[in-house]
Each structure stands twice: as C-alpha cells, then as structure tokens.
Amino acid sequence: MTERFDADGHVCVYRRMGAHPVRGLWKLKRLTGREREVLLLVGTGAGNRDLARELGIAERTVKAHIARIVEKLDQQTRLQVAVLAVLAHEELCSDPRCECRETGVPPGSVMTAA
C-alpha cells in the first residue's frame, strides 16, 4: 500500500480527510434525553421506519432527530453517528442488566470480549 502524506507530512487518513471518528463522544451531553434514545437506536442499524415504530413517532420526526444529532455531535453522516452510538453504548444505555456493563461490548455486536 502506498502511503499518502498531507501537506504537513502526516500519513493518518483521518487527519488527511478531516475526519475525527470519536470527536463526538465528548459532545454526548449536548443531546436531549430523546436524542440520546434515538442515537442508541441508530446504533442498532435499524432504518428510520423501524425507529419511528419503536419510538411511536412519525418517520419525518426521526429524520429531524437524526439531523440534530449529526449536527450536535459535529459529524457528517448517519454512519458516523451510528459508530459513535456503538462506541458510547454503555454511557447511552440505561438498562442496568445490559450485557455491555459486564463485557464492554454492546449486545449483538460482532465484537467478542477477550
């Protein structure tokens, strides 16, 4: 693989592309309770229709919540927000019996505890 350097001589693709994968984690406190709930559900990979059904709200309301979450967490895409949701699952999930409390891995994750 050929390494590409930015103008400052850096190799990191995240830096070169202006991406900050976990930058939004410390911004979770900006979210309302409902936005945190939506974020947690986005992390499951479910689509807007399923999220709307789960939350008992209109699909366009889900879209509005996601747009605000993307903005508040200073991300660019829904996928970036979903990644943050998985990374922050333990903080977002209020279920004291959640498996992530013991393993640090969200339920259903492809990751396995070592």
Biopython code that builds the backbone (N, CA, C, O; Angstrom):
import numpy as np
from Bio.PDB.StructureBuilder import StructureBuilder

atoms = [
    (1, "MET", "N", (0.840, -1.179, 0.000)),
    (1, "MET", "CA", (0.000, 0.000, 0.000)),
    (1, "MET", "C", (0.887, 1.246, 0.000)),
    (1, "MET", "O", (1.839, 1.344, 0.775)),
    (2, "THR", "N", (0.572, 2.160, -0.849)),
    (2, "THR", "CA", (1.324, 3.407, -0.939)),
    (2, "THR", "C", (0.820, 4.380, 0.117)),
    (2, "THR", "O", (-0.385, 4.604, 0.237)),
    (3, "GLU", "N", (1.735, 4.953, 0.877)),
    (3, "GLU", "CA", (1.350, 5.927, 1.887)),
    (3, "GLU", "C", (1.229, 7.299, 1.248)),
    (3, "GLU", "O", (2.074, 7.710, 0.453)),
    (4, "ARG", "N", (0.171, 7.994, 1.609)),
    (4, "ARG", "CA", (-0.024, 9.361, 1.123)),
    (4, "ARG", "C", (0.172, 10.309, 2.288)),
    (4, "ARG", "O", (-0.332, 10.078, 3.387)),
    (5, "PHE", "N", (0.890, 11.349, 2.043)),
    (5, "PHE", "CA", (1.155, 12.339, 3.073)),
    (5, "PHE", "C", (0.378, 13.612, 2.767)),
    (5, "PHE", "O", (0.203, 13.987, 1.608)),
    (6, "ASP", "N", (-0.087, 14.272, 3.834)),
    (6, "ASP", "CA", (-0.719, 15.569, 3.622)),
    (6, "ASP", "C", (0.373, 16.640, 3.537)),
    (6, "ASP", "O", (1.561, 16.320, 3.582)),
    (7, "ALA", "N", (-0.021, 17.890, 3.416)),
    (7, "ALA", "CA", (0.941, 18.986, 3.247)),
    (7, "ALA", "C", (1.908, 19.101, 4.424)),
    (7, "ALA", "O", (3.020, 19.606, 4.275)),
    (8, "ASP", "N", (1.474, 18.629, 5.596)),
    (8, "ASP", "CA", (2.325, 18.695, 6.785)),
    (8, "ASP", "C", (3.155, 17.426, 6.980)),
    (8, "ASP", "O", (3.857, 17.292, 7.982)),
    (9, "GLY", "N", (3.077, 16.496, 6.025)),
    (9, "GLY", "CA", (3.847, 15.266, 6.120)),
    (9, "GLY", "C", (3.210, 14.178, 6.961)),
    (9, "GLY", "O", (3.890, 13.235, 7.368)),
    (10, "HIS", "N", (1.908, 14.290, 7.232)),
    (10, "HIS", "CA", (1.209, 13.289, 8.038)),
    (10, "HIS", "C", (0.622, 12.191, 7.159)),
    (10, "HIS", "O", (0.219, 12.433, 6.021)),
    (11, "VAL", "N", (0.582, 10.987, 7.706)),
    (11, "VAL", "CA", (0.070, 9.838, 6.976)),
    (11, "VAL", "C", (-1.383, 9.527, 7.355)),
    (11, "VAL", "O", (-2.120, 8.969, 6.542)),
    (12, "CYS", "N", (-1.800, 9.873, 8.559)),
    (12, "CYS", "CA", (-3.109, 9.462, 9.069)),
    (12, "CYS", "C", (-4.239, 9.862, 8.116)),
    (12, "CYS", "O", (-4.438, 11.040, 7.817)),
    (13, "VAL", "N", (-4.966, 8.855, 7.652)),
    (13, "VAL", "CA", (-6.049, 9.104, 6.701)),
    (13, "VAL", "C", (-7.158, 9.944, 7.337)),
    (13, "VAL", "O", (-7.761, 10.776, 6.659)),
    (14, "TYR", "N", (-7.433, 9.740, 8.620)),
    (14, "TYR", "CA", (-8.465, 10.531, 9.285)),
    (14, "TYR", "C", (-8.094, 12.013, 9.267)),
    (14, "TYR", "O", (-8.916, 12.874, 8.956)),
    (15, "ARG", "N", (-6.861, 12.279, 9.601)),
    (15, "ARG", "CA", (-6.409, 13.676, 9.609)),
    (15, "ARG", "C", (-6.436, 14.256, 8.203)),
    (15, "ARG", "O", (-6.878, 15.386, 7.993)),
    (16, "ARG", "N", (-5.959, 13.474, 7.244)),
    (16, "ARG", "CA", (-5.902, 13.944, 5.859)),
    (16, "ARG", "C", (-7.300, 14.243, 5.319)),
    (16, "ARG", "O", (-7.490, 15.205, 4.575)),
    (17, "MET", "N", (-8.274, 13.417, 5.696)),
    (17, "MET", "CA", (-9.639, 13.573, 5.201)),
    (17, "MET", "C", (-10.467, 14.527, 6.064)),
    (17, "MET", "O", (-11.612, 14.828, 5.728)),
    (18, "GLY", "N", (-9.899, 15.003, 7.169)),
    (18, "GLY", "CA", (-10.633, 15.906, 8.053)),
    (18, "GLY", "C", (-11.661, 15.196, 8.907)),
    (18, "GLY", "O", (-12.588, 15.824, 9.419)),
    (19, "ALA", "N", (-11.505, 13.893, 9.064)),
    (19, "ALA", "CA", (-12.446, 13.098, 9.862)),
    (19, "ALA", "C", (-11.901, 12.924, 11.276)),
    (19, "ALA", "O", (-10.692, 12.836, 11.492)),
    (20, "HIS", "N", (-12.809, 12.879, 12.211)),
    (20, "HIS", "CA", (-12.441, 12.663, 13.606)),
    (20, "HIS", "C", (-13.417, 11.640, 14.168)),
    (20, "HIS", "O", (-14.457, 12.022, 14.706)),
    (21, "PRO", "N", (-13.110, 10.342, 14.058)),
    (21, "PRO", "CA", (-14.054, 9.278, 14.376)),
    (21, "PRO", "C", (-14.689, 9.344, 15.756)),
    (21, "PRO", "O", (-15.863, 9.000, 15.900)),
    (22, "VAL", "N", (-13.960, 9.772, 16.768)),
    (22, "VAL", "CA", (-14.539, 9.777, 18.107)),
    (22, "VAL", "C", (-14.721, 11.185, 18.669)),
    (22, "VAL", "O", (-15.002, 11.353, 19.855)),
    (23, "ARG", "N", (-14.562, 12.174, 17.829)),
    (23, "ARG", "CA", (-14.684, 13.565, 18.264)),
    (23, "ARG", "C", (-16.036, 13.821, 18.940)),
    (23, "ARG", "O", (-16.112, 14.610, 19.883)),
    (24, "GLY", "N", (-17.081, 13.179, 18.479)),
    (24, "GLY", "CA", (-18.409, 13.437, 19.021)),
    (24, "GLY", "C", (-18.681, 12.826, 20.375)),
    (24, "GLY", "O", (-19.657, 13.201, 21.026)),
    (25, "LEU", "N", (-17.847, 11.891, 20.828)),
    (25, "LEU", "CA", (-18.113, 11.225, 22.099)),
    (25, "LEU", "C", (-18.202, 12.197, 23.264)),
    (25, "LEU", "O", (-19.083, 12.062, 24.113)),
    (26, "TRP", "N", (-17.314, 13.162, 23.319)),
    (26, "TRP", "CA", (-17.341, 14.090, 24.442)),
    (26, "TRP", "C", (-18.448, 15.124, 24.304)),
    (26, "TRP", "O", (-18.629, 15.958, 25.191)),
    (27, "LYS", "N", (-19.190, 15.079, 23.201)),
    (27, "LYS", "CA", (-20.291, 16.018, 22.988)),
    (27, "LYS", "C", (-21.656, 15.393, 23.292)),
    (27, "LYS", "O", (-22.685, 16.027, 23.059)),
    (28, "LEU", "N", (-21.678, 14.168, 23.806)),
    (28, "LEU", "CA", (-22.943, 13.487, 24.084)),
    (28, "LEU", "C", (-23.826, 14.272, 25.046)),
    (28, "LEU", "O", (-25.051, 14.194, 24.962)),
    (29, "LYS", "N", (-23.229, 15.014, 25.940)),
    (29, "LYS", "CA", (-24.005, 15.770, 26.924)),
    (29, "LYS", "C", (-24.850, 16.868, 26.279)),
    (29, "LYS", "O", (-25.765, 17.394, 26.911)),
    (30, "ARG", "N", (-24.554, 17.213, 25.040)),
    (30, "ARG", "CA", (-25.348, 18.212, 24.316)),
    (30, "ARG", "C", (-26.726, 17.675, 23.933)),
    (30, "ARG", "O", (-27.639, 18.451, 23.648)),
    (31, "LEU", "N", (-26.877, 16.355, 23.927)),
    (31, "LEU", "CA", (-28.116, 15.738, 23.447)),
    (31, "LEU", "C", (-29.192, 15.729, 24.517)),
    (31, "LEU", "O", (-28.905, 15.589, 25.707)),
    (32, "THR", "N", (-30.446, 15.880, 24.074)),
    (32, "THR", "CA", (-31.586, 15.726, 24.973)),
    (32, "THR", "C", (-31.770, 14.239, 25.263)),
    (32, "THR", "O", (-31.148, 13.395, 24.618)),
    (33, "GLY", "N", (-32.614, 13.925, 26.222)),
    (33, "GLY", "CA", (-32.905, 12.525, 26.532)),
    (33, "GLY", "C", (-33.455, 11.784, 25.324)),
    (33, "GLY", "O", (-33.066, 10.645, 25.061)),
    (34, "ARG", "N", (-34.348, 12.417, 24.596)),
    (34, "ARG", "CA", (-34.941, 11.780, 23.415)),
    (34, "ARG", "C", (-33.891, 11.571, 22.329)),
    (34, "ARG", "O", (-33.874, 10.530, 21.672)),
    (35, "GLU", "N", (-33.020, 12.551, 22.140)),
    (35, "GLU", "CA", (-31.963, 12.408, 21.140)),
    (35, "GLU", "C", (-31.008, 11.281, 21.513)),
    (35, "GLU", "O", (-30.523, 10.565, 20.638)),
    (36, "ARG", "N", (-30.736, 11.121, 22.802)),
    (36, "ARG", "CA", (-29.881, 10.012, 23.249)),
    (36, "ARG", "C", (-30.562, 8.678, 22.955)),
    (36, "ARG", "O", (-29.908, 7.716, 22.552)),
    (37, "GLU", "N", (-31.873, 8.627, 23.159)),
    (37, "GLU", "CA", (-32.634, 7.413, 22.867)),
    (37, "GLU", "C", (-32.580, 7.096, 21.370)),
    (37, "GLU", "O", (-32.370, 5.947, 20.982)),
    (38, "VAL", "N", (-32.769, 8.107, 20.545)),
    (38, "VAL", "CA", (-32.695, 7.925, 19.090)),
    (38, "VAL", "C", (-31.289, 7.484, 18.692)),
    (38, "VAL", "O", (-31.132, 6.578, 17.873)),
    (39, "LEU", "N", (-30.272, 8.115, 19.265)),
    (39, "LEU", "CA", (-28.887, 7.754, 18.954)),
    (39, "LEU", "C", (-28.617, 6.291, 19.275)),
    (39, "LEU", "O", (-27.995, 5.585, 18.481)),
    (40, "LEU", "N", (-29.073, 5.841, 20.413)),
    (40, "LEU", "CA", (-28.886, 4.444, 20.803)),
    (40, "LEU", "C", (-29.526, 3.514, 19.780)),
    (40, "LEU", "O", (-28.945, 2.489, 19.421)),
    (41, "LEU", "N", (-30.718, 3.865, 19.311)),
    (41, "LEU", "CA", (-31.407, 3.050, 18.309)),
    (41, "LEU", "C", (-30.718, 3.114, 16.949)),
    (41, "LEU", "O", (-30.692, 2.117, 16.227)),
    (42, "VAL", "N", (-30.164, 4.261, 16.589)),
    (42, "VAL", "CA", (-29.420, 4.377, 15.326)),
    (42, "VAL", "C", (-28.257, 3.389, 15.338)),
    (42, "VAL", "O", (-27.914, 2.812, 14.306)),
    (43, "GLY", "N", (-27.659, 3.201, 16.497)),
    (43, "GLY", "CA", (-26.543, 2.274, 16.635)),
    (43, "GLY", "C", (-26.905, 0.827, 16.381)),
    (43, "GLY", "O", (-26.019, -0.005, 16.187)),
    (44, "THR", "N", (-28.197, 0.508, 16.379)),
    (44, "THR", "CA", (-28.620, -0.867, 16.087)),
    (44, "THR", "C", (-28.599, -1.154, 14.595)),
    (44, "THR", "O", (-28.647, -2.311, 14.177)),
    (45, "GLY", "N", (-28.526, -0.091, 13.790)),
    (45, "GLY", "CA", (-28.544, -0.267, 12.341)),
    (45, "GLY", "C", (-29.944, -0.257, 11.751)),
    (45, "GLY", "O", (-30.105, -0.432, 10.544)),
    (46, "ALA", "N", (-30.953, -0.055, 12.580)),
    (46, "ALA", "CA", (-32.336, -0.026, 12.100)),
    (46, "ALA", "C", (-32.576, 1.214, 11.245)),
    (46, "ALA", "O", (-31.945, 2.251, 11.448)),
    (47, "GLY", "N", (-33.481, 1.097, 10.301)),
    (47, "GLY", "CA", (-33.841, 2.211, 9.436)),
    (47, "GLY", "C", (-34.828, 3.151, 10.104)),
    (47, "GLY", "O", (-35.337, 2.863, 11.187)),
    (48, "ASN", "N", (-35.095, 4.270, 9.458)),
    (48, "ASN", "CA", (-35.985, 5.285, 10.023)),
    (48, "ASN", "C", (-37.383, 4.754, 10.308)),
    (48, "ASN", "O", (-37.981, 5.096, 11.328)),
    (49, "ARG", "N", (-37.905, 3.926, 9.419)),
    (49, "ARG", "CA", (-39.254, 3.386, 9.624)),
    (49, "ARG", "C", (-39.309, 2.548, 10.902)),
    (49, "ARG", "O", (-40.250, 2.665, 11.687)),
    (50, "ASP", "N", (-38.297, 1.703, 11.105)),
    (50, "ASP", "CA", (-38.265, 0.873, 12.310)),
    (50, "ASP", "C", (-38.059, 1.719, 13.565)),
    (50, "ASP", "O", (-38.655, 1.445, 14.607)),
    (51, "LEU", "N", (-37.223, 2.736, 13.465)),
    (51, "LEU", "CA", (-37.018, 3.628, 14.602)),
    (51, "LEU", "C", (-38.315, 4.349, 14.958)),
    (51, "LEU", "O", (-38.658, 4.472, 16.133)),
    (52, "ALA", "N", (-39.028, 4.821, 13.949)),
    (52, "ALA", "CA", (-40.301, 5.512, 14.178)),
    (52, "ALA", "C", (-41.298, 4.590, 14.877)),
    (52, "ALA", "O", (-41.990, 4.998, 15.810)),
    (53, "ARG", "N", (-41.361, 3.360, 14.419)),
    (53, "ARG", "CA", (-42.273, 2.385, 15.028)),
    (53, "ARG", "C", (-41.879, 2.128, 16.485)),
    (53, "ARG", "O", (-42.733, 2.107, 17.371)),
    (54, "GLU", "N", (-40.601, 1.935, 16.721)),
    (54, "GLU", "CA", (-40.104, 1.664, 18.078)),
    (54, "GLU", "C", (-40.381, 2.833, 19.025)),
    (54, "GLU", "O", (-40.711, 2.626, 20.193)),
    (55, "LEU", "N", (-40.247, 4.053, 18.520)),
    (55, "LEU", "CA", (-40.415, 5.247, 19.348)),
    (55, "LEU", "C", (-41.851, 5.764, 19.380)),
    (55, "LEU", "O", (-42.191, 6.606, 20.212)),
    (56, "GLY", "N", (-42.692, 5.263, 18.476)),
    (56, "GLY", "CA", (-44.074, 5.726, 18.415)),
    (56, "GLY", "C", (-44.195, 7.142, 17.879)),
    (56, "GLY", "O", (-45.052, 7.909, 18.318)),
    (57, "ILE", "N", (-43.326, 7.490, 16.922)),
    (57, "ILE", "CA", (-43.340, 8.825, 16.328)),
    (57, "ILE", "C", (-43.315, 8.707, 14.811)),
    (57, "ILE", "O", (-43.109, 7.621, 14.269)),
    (58, "ALA", "N", (-43.523, 9.821, 14.133)),
    (58, "ALA", "CA", (-43.512, 9.833, 12.669)),
    (58, "ALA", "C", (-42.084, 9.667, 12.144)),
    (58, "ALA", "O", (-41.114, 10.050, 12.798)),
    (59, "GLU", "N", (-41.983, 9.091, 10.957)),
    (59, "GLU", "CA", (-40.678, 8.882, 10.335)),
    (59, "GLU", "C", (-39.954, 10.211, 10.101)),
    (59, "GLU", "O", (-38.736, 10.292, 10.260)),
    (60, "ARG", "N", (-40.699, 11.245, 9.727)),
    (60, "ARG", "CA", (-40.036, 12.538, 9.500)),
    (60, "ARG", "C", (-39.511, 13.131, 10.808)),
    (60, "ARG", "O", (-38.542, 13.890, 10.798)),
    (61, "THR", "N", (-40.147, 12.790, 11.938)),
    (61, "THR", "CA", (-39.643, 13.233, 13.240)),
    (61, "THR", "C", (-38.323, 12.534, 13.551)),
    (61, "THR", "O", (-37.406, 13.146, 14.101)),
    (62, "VAL", "N", (-38.229, 11.258, 13.200)),
    (62, "VAL", "CA", (-36.972, 10.518, 13.362)),
    (62, "VAL", "C", (-35.879, 11.201, 12.550)),
    (62, "VAL", "O", (-34.773, 11.417, 13.046)),
    (63, "LYS", "N", (-36.190, 11.540, 11.301)),
    (63, "LYS", "CA", (-35.207, 12.213, 10.436)),
    (63, "LYS", "C", (-34.748, 13.532, 11.052)),
    (63, "LYS", "O", (-33.566, 13.872, 10.998)),
    (64, "ALA", "N", (-35.688, 14.272, 11.638)),
    (64, "ALA", "CA", (-35.344, 15.551, 12.267)),
    (64, "ALA", "C", (-34.432, 15.330, 13.473)),
    (64, "ALA", "O", (-33.462, 16.063, 13.665)),
    (65, "HIS", "N", (-34.748, 14.314, 14.285)),
    (65, "HIS", "CA", (-33.895, 13.991, 15.432)),
    (65, "HIS", "C", (-32.483, 13.640, 14.967)),
    (65, "HIS", "O", (-31.501, 14.128, 15.527)),
    (66, "ILE", "N", (-32.386, 12.799, 13.951)),
    (66, "ILE", "CA", (-31.075, 12.363, 13.463)),
    (66, "ILE", "C", (-30.281, 13.544, 12.913)),
    (66, "ILE", "O", (-29.075, 13.643, 13.139)),
    (67, "ALA", "N", (-30.948, 14.431, 12.198)),
    (67, "ALA", "CA", (-30.261, 15.614, 11.664)),
    (67, "ALA", "C", (-29.691, 16.463, 12.801)),
    (67, "ALA", "O", (-28.567, 16.957, 12.707)),
    (68, "ARG", "N", (-30.474, 16.634, 13.880)),
    (68, "ARG", "CA", (-29.986, 17.416, 15.022)),
    (68, "ARG", "C", (-28.824, 16.706, 15.722)),
    (68, "ARG", "O", (-27.865, 17.344, 16.155)),
    (69, "ILE", "N", (-28.923, 15.383, 15.826)),
    (69, "ILE", "CA", (-27.853, 14.604, 16.461)),
    (69, "ILE", "C", (-26.559, 14.734, 15.665)),
    (69, "ILE", "O", (-25.493, 14.963, 16.237)),
    (70, "VAL", "N", (-26.653, 14.589, 14.348)),
    (70, "VAL", "CA", (-25.474, 14.722, 13.483)),
    (70, "VAL", "C", (-24.828, 16.090, 13.706)),
    (70, "VAL", "O", (-23.608, 16.200, 13.829)),
    (71, "GLU", "N", (-25.651, 17.115, 13.757)),
    (71, "GLU", "CA", (-25.135, 18.477, 13.945)),
    (71, "GLU", "C", (-24.521, 18.666, 15.335)),
    (71, "GLU", "O", (-23.408, 19.178, 15.459)),
    (72, "LYS", "N", (-25.243, 18.254, 16.373)),
    (72, "LYS", "CA", (-24.759, 18.447, 17.740)),
    (72, "LYS", "C", (-23.470, 17.679, 18.022)),
    (72, "LYS", "O", (-22.630, 18.132, 18.799)),
    (73, "LEU", "N", (-23.318, 16.523, 17.394)),
    (73, "LEU", "CA", (-22.116, 15.719, 17.620)),
    (73, "LEU", "C", (-21.002, 16.071, 16.642)),
    (73, "LEU", "O", (-19.941, 15.446, 16.639)),
    (74, "ASP", "N", (-21.260, 17.078, 15.814)),
    (74, "ASP", "CA", (-20.256, 17.570, 14.869)),
    (74, "ASP", "C", (-19.769, 16.462, 13.936)),
    (74, "ASP", "O", (-18.570, 16.300, 13.707)),
    (75, "GLN", "N", (-20.727, 15.706, 13.405)),
    (75, "GLN", "CA", (-20.415, 14.635, 12.468)),
    (75, "GLN", "C", (-20.943, 15.023, 11.090)),
    (75, "GLN", "O", (-21.605, 16.050, 10.938)),
    (76, "GLN", "N", (-20.647, 14.199, 10.091)),
    (76, "GLN", "CA", (-21.069, 14.478, 8.720)),
    (76, "GLN", "C", (-22.198, 13.564, 8.257)),
    (76, "GLN", "O", (-23.030, 13.967, 7.444)),
    (77, "THR", "N", (-22.232, 12.333, 8.770)),
    (77, "THR", "CA", (-23.167, 11.343, 8.240)),
    (77, "THR", "C", (-23.844, 10.538, 9.343)),
    (77, "THR", "O", (-23.403, 10.519, 10.492)),
    (78, "ARG", "N", (-24.912, 9.885, 8.961)),
    (78, "ARG", "CA", (-25.613, 8.978, 9.864)),
    (78, "ARG", "C", (-24.701, 7.822, 10.267)),
    (78, "ARG", "O", (-24.745, 7.366, 11.409)),
    (79, "LEU", "N", (-23.883, 7.351, 9.343)),
    (79, "LEU", "CA", (-22.974, 6.248, 9.650)),
    (79, "LEU", "C", (-21.998, 6.643, 10.757)),
    (79, "LEU", "O", (-21.739, 5.853, 11.664)),
    (80, "GLN", "N", (-21.463, 7.844, 10.689)),
    (80, "GLN", "CA", (-20.556, 8.301, 11.746)),
    (80, "GLN", "C", (-21.273, 8.335, 13.093)),
    (80, "GLN", "O", (-20.698, 7.968, 14.118)),
    (81, "VAL", "N", (-22.515, 8.769, 13.086)),
    (81, "VAL", "CA", (-23.307, 8.822, 14.309)),
    (81, "VAL", "C", (-23.576, 7.405, 14.826)),
    (81, "VAL", "O", (-23.542, 7.171, 16.034)),
    (82, "ALA", "N", (-23.839, 6.469, 13.924)),
    (82, "ALA", "CA", (-24.070, 5.078, 14.331)),
    (82, "ALA", "C", (-22.819, 4.493, 14.985)),
    (82, "ALA", "O", (-22.913, 3.776, 15.981)),
    (83, "VAL", "N", (-21.659, 4.796, 14.428)),
    (83, "VAL", "CA", (-20.400, 4.321, 15.022)),
    (83, "VAL", "C", (-20.243, 4.896, 16.428)),
    (83, "VAL", "O", (-19.865, 4.177, 17.352)),
    (84, "LEU", "N", (-20.528, 6.172, 16.592)),
    (84, "LEU", "CA", (-20.448, 6.791, 17.916)),
    (84, "LEU", "C", (-21.431, 6.140, 18.881)),
    (84, "LEU", "O", (-21.118, 5.952, 20.057)),
    (85, "ALA", "N", (-22.615, 5.796, 18.389)),
    (85, "ALA", "CA", (-23.614, 5.150, 19.240)),
    (85, "ALA", "C", (-23.088, 3.830, 19.779)),
    (85, "ALA", "O", (-23.283, 3.514, 20.953)),
    (86, "VAL", "N", (-22.433, 3.068, 18.939)),
    (86, "VAL", "CA", (-21.874, 1.788, 19.378)),
    (86, "VAL", "C", (-20.739, 2.028, 20.371)),
    (86, "VAL", "O", (-20.659, 1.354, 21.398)),
    (87, "LEU", "N", (-19.865, 2.982, 20.067)),
    (87, "LEU", "CA", (-18.748, 3.278, 20.967)),
    (87, "LEU", "C", (-19.224, 3.779, 22.330)),
    (87, "LEU", "O", (-18.581, 3.526, 23.349)),
    (88, "ALA", "N", (-20.351, 4.489, 22.345)),
    (88, "ALA", "CA", (-20.860, 5.084, 23.584)),
    (88, "ALA", "C", (-22.025, 4.299, 24.175)),
    (88, "ALA", "O", (-22.733, 4.808, 25.044)),
    (89, "HIS", "N", (-22.232, 3.074, 23.720)),
    (89, "HIS", "CA", (-23.401, 2.297, 24.157)),
    (89, "HIS", "C", (-23.528, 2.241, 25.674)),
    (89, "HIS", "O", (-24.611, 2.459, 26.216)),
    (90, "GLU", "N", (-22.442, 1.956, 26.351)),
    (90, "GLU", "CA", (-22.509, 1.817, 27.806)),
    (90, "GLU", "C", (-23.000, 3.105, 28.470)),
    (90, "GLU", "O", (-23.766, 3.057, 29.432)),
    (91, "GLU", "N", (-22.562, 4.241, 27.963)),
    (91, "GLU", "CA", (-22.993, 5.525, 28.521)),
    (91, "GLU", "C", (-24.448, 5.838, 28.166)),
    (91, "GLU", "O", (-25.172, 6.422, 28.972)),
    (92, "LEU", "N", (-24.874, 5.453, 26.968)),
    (92, "LEU", "CA", (-26.216, 5.777, 26.496)),
    (92, "LEU", "C", (-27.290, 4.852, 27.055)),
    (92, "LEU", "O", (-28.422, 5.281, 27.280)),
    (93, "CYS", "N", (-26.945, 3.593, 27.280)),
    (93, "CYS", "CA", (-27.930, 2.588, 27.686)),
    (93, "CYS", "C", (-28.235, 2.714, 29.177)),
    (93, "CYS", "O", (-27.328, 2.726, 30.009)),
    (94, "SER", "N", (-29.513, 2.807, 29.500)),
    (94, "SER", "CA", (-29.915, 2.963, 30.897)),
    (94, "SER", "C", (-30.312, 1.641, 31.547)),
    (94, "SER", "O", (-30.675, 1.623, 32.723)),
    (95, "ASP", "N", (-30.250, 0.533, 30.805)),
    (95, "ASP", "CA", (-30.629, -0.777, 31.342)),
    (95, "ASP", "C", (-29.489, -1.326, 32.204)),
    (95, "ASP", "O", (-28.423, -1.653, 31.682)),
    (96, "PRO", "N", (-29.705, -1.429, 33.516)),
    (96, "PRO", "CA", (-28.630, -1.911, 34.391)),
    (96, "PRO", "C", (-28.249, -3.367, 34.123)),
    (96, "PRO", "O", (-27.178, -3.814, 34.534)),
    (97, "ARG", "N", (-29.122, -4.108, 33.436)),
    (97, "ARG", "CA", (-28.836, -5.515, 33.135)),
    (97, "ARG", "C", (-28.188, -5.704, 31.772)),
    (97, "ARG", "O", (-27.947, -6.834, 31.350)),
    (98, "CYS", "N", (-27.907, -4.612, 31.087)),
    (98, "CYS", "CA", (-27.330, -4.694, 29.748)),
    (98, "CYS", "C", (-25.991, -5.427, 29.791)),
    (98, "CYS", "O", (-25.174, -5.197, 30.682)),
    (99, "GLU", "N", (-25.781, -6.301, 28.830)),
    (99, "GLU", "CA", (-24.543, -7.085, 28.748)),
    (99, "GLU", "C", (-23.304, -6.209, 28.647)),
    (99, "GLU", "O", (-22.227, -6.616, 29.083)),
    (100, "CYS", "N", (-23.433, -5.025, 28.087)),
    (100, "CYS", "CA", (-22.254, -4.167, 27.902)),
    (100, "CYS", "C", (-21.647, -3.750, 29.228)),
    (100, "CYS", "O", (-20.464, -3.418, 29.286)),
    (101, "ARG", "N", (-22.427, -3.761, 30.286)),
    (101, "ARG", "CA", (-21.906, -3.368, 31.599)),
    (101, "ARG", "C", (-20.836, -4.357, 32.072)),
    (101, "ARG", "O", (-19.889, -3.976, 32.761)),
    (102, "GLU", "N", (-20.997, -5.626, 31.696)),
    (102, "GLU", "CA", (-20.040, -6.652, 32.109)),
    (102, "GLU", "C", (-18.919, -6.833, 31.091)),
    (102, "GLU", "O", (-17.765, -7.047, 31.463)),
    (103, "THR", "N", (-19.262, -6.747, 29.806)),
    (103, "THR", "CA", (-18.285, -7.069, 28.763)),
    (103, "THR", "C", (-17.677, -5.848, 28.100)),
    (103, "THR", "O", (-16.598, -5.928, 27.512)),
    (104, "GLY", "N", (-18.369, -4.710, 28.194)),
    (104, "GLY", "CA", (-17.913, -3.526, 27.479)),
    (104, "GLY", "C", (-18.263, -3.564, 26.005)),
    (104, "GLY", "O", (-17.874, -2.676, 25.247)),
    (105, "VAL", "N", (-19.004, -4.600, 25.590)),
    (105, "VAL", "CA", (-19.379, -4.787, 24.190)),
    (105, "VAL", "C", (-20.899, -4.744, 24.094)),
    (105, "VAL", "O", (-21.568, -5.472, 24.828)),
    (106, "PRO", "N", (-21.474, -3.916, 23.212)),
    (106, "PRO", "CA", (-22.926, -3.847, 23.068)),
    (106, "PRO", "C", (-23.516, -5.191, 22.664)),
    (106, "PRO", "O", (-22.880, -5.945, 21.928)),
    (107, "PRO", "N", (-24.736, -5.507, 23.138)),
    (107, "PRO", "CA", (-25.389, -6.751, 22.751)),
    (107, "PRO", "C", (-25.530, -6.843, 21.239)),
    (107, "PRO", "O", (-25.846, -5.852, 20.581)),
    (108, "GLY", "N", (-25.300, -8.014, 20.694)),
    (108, "GLY", "CA", (-25.448, -8.219, 19.258)),
    (108, "GLY", "C", (-24.265, -7.740, 18.454)),
    (108, "GLY", "O", (-24.272, -7.843, 17.228)),
    (109, "SER", "N", (-23.251, -7.220, 19.113)),
    (109, "SER", "CA", (-22.073, -6.729, 18.406)),
    (109, "SER", "C", (-21.289, -7.893, 17.818)),
    (109, "SER", "O", (-21.304, -8.999, 18.358)),
    (110, "VAL", "N", (-20.610, -7.638, 16.719)),
    (110, "VAL", "CA", (-19.773, -8.678, 16.120)),
    (110, "VAL", "C", (-18.479, -8.834, 16.904)),
    (110, "VAL", "O", (-17.735, -9.796, 16.709)),
    (111, "MET", "N", (-18.219, -7.885, 17.789)),
    (111, "MET", "CA", (-17.013, -7.969, 18.612)),
    (111, "MET", "C", (-17.243, -8.987, 19.719)),
    (111, "MET", "O", (-18.379, -9.192, 20.146)),
    (112, "THR", "N", (-16.202, -9.611, 20.174)),
    (112, "THR", "CA", (-16.316, -10.535, 21.290)),
    (112, "THR", "C", (-15.373, -10.097, 22.387)),
    (112, "THR", "O", (-14.299, -9.553, 22.130)),
    (113, "ALA", "N", (-15.790, -10.340, 23.600)),
    (113, "ALA", "CA", (-14.937, -9.975, 24.732)),
    (113, "ALA", "C", (-13.756, -10.928, 24.800)),
    (113, "ALA", "O", (-13.900, -12.124, 24.550)),
    (114, "ALA", "N", (-12.615, -10.409, 25.133)),
    (114, "ALA", "CA", (-11.405, -11.237, 25.217)),
    (114, "ALA", "C", (-11.345, -11.967, 26.530)),
    (114, "ALA", "O", (-10.397, -12.712, 26.779)),
]
sb = StructureBuilder()
sb.init_structure("model")
sb.init_model(0)
sb.init_chain("A")
sb.init_seg("    ")
for serial, (resi, resn, name, xyz) in enumerate(atoms, 1):
    if name == "N":
        sb.init_residue(resn, " ", resi, " ")
    sb.init_atom(name, np.array(xyz, "f"), 0.0, 1.0, " ", f" {name:<3s}", serial, name[0])
structure = sb.get_structure()
